[in-house]
C-alpha cells in the first residue's frame, strides 16, 4: 500500500480542511454518528458547557495561504490525478478503504495508487516542505 510522506500528507490535509471551509455548496460534516446511537437525543441540561463554544474551540483552522498553493497545483493536474487526490483527501470519509474509493472512480487499486503517486510527486516537486 502506498504511503504518502508525512509532510505532503499534512499539506494535503490542510488543503482538504481549507476546501471544506469555502462557500456552499461544500460537503457538510455529519452532525450525528452513522450507527443506531446517532438517533439518541441528549436530555436538556446534560452538558454544562455550551456546545457551540466547544465546537469553535476544537476546530483546526487551515493555513489558507498554504492551501491555495496546493489548490493551484491540484487545478493544474490531469483529470484522473485530480479525481484520485480529491477522493483521497477532501472527499475521504475515512469509512472506506482505497479499494472502495478506487471502485467508485471505476479504476483498479493499482491505477488509483499510481495516480495518487503522480499527484504526490507533483505536489512535492512544486512546494517547499516545512520540516
URVEN-V521162 format. One record per residue. N is the residue number from 1. OMEGA is omega in whole degrees, 0 to 359 (NA if undefined). Layout:
BEGIN
n: [N,N]
omega: [OMEGA,OMEGA]
END
This chain:
BEGIN
n: [1,2,3,4,5,6,7,8,9,10,11,12,13,14,15,16,17,18,19,20,21,22,23,24,25,26,27,28,29,30,31,32,33,34,35,36,37,38,39,40,41,42,43,44,45,46,47,48,49,50,51,52,53,54,55,56,57,58,59,60,61,62,63,64,65,66,67,68,69,70,71,72,73,74,75,76,77,78,79,80,81,82,83,84,85,86,87,88,89,90,91,92,93,94,95,96,97,98,99,100,101,102,103,104,105,106,107,108,109,110,111,112,113,114,115,116,117,118,119,120,121,122,123,124,125,126,127,128,129,130,131]
omega: [181,176,180,177,187,181,179,178,180,179,180,175,177,178,179,177,180,182,178,182,183,180,177,7,168,182,177,178,180,179,178,181,184,182,180,179,179,179,181,177,181,178,179,178,181,181,177,181,177,185,177,178,179,180,180,183,187,181,175,182,181,173,187,181,179,180,179,177,179,180,178,177,180,180,182,182,173,187,182,179,177,181,181,179,178,179,183,185,186,183,183,180,179,177,180,179,178,178,180,180,178,180,178,179,178,180,178,177,179,179,179,181,175,179,176,179,177,179,178,179,180,178,182,181,187,179,172,182,178,179,NA]
END
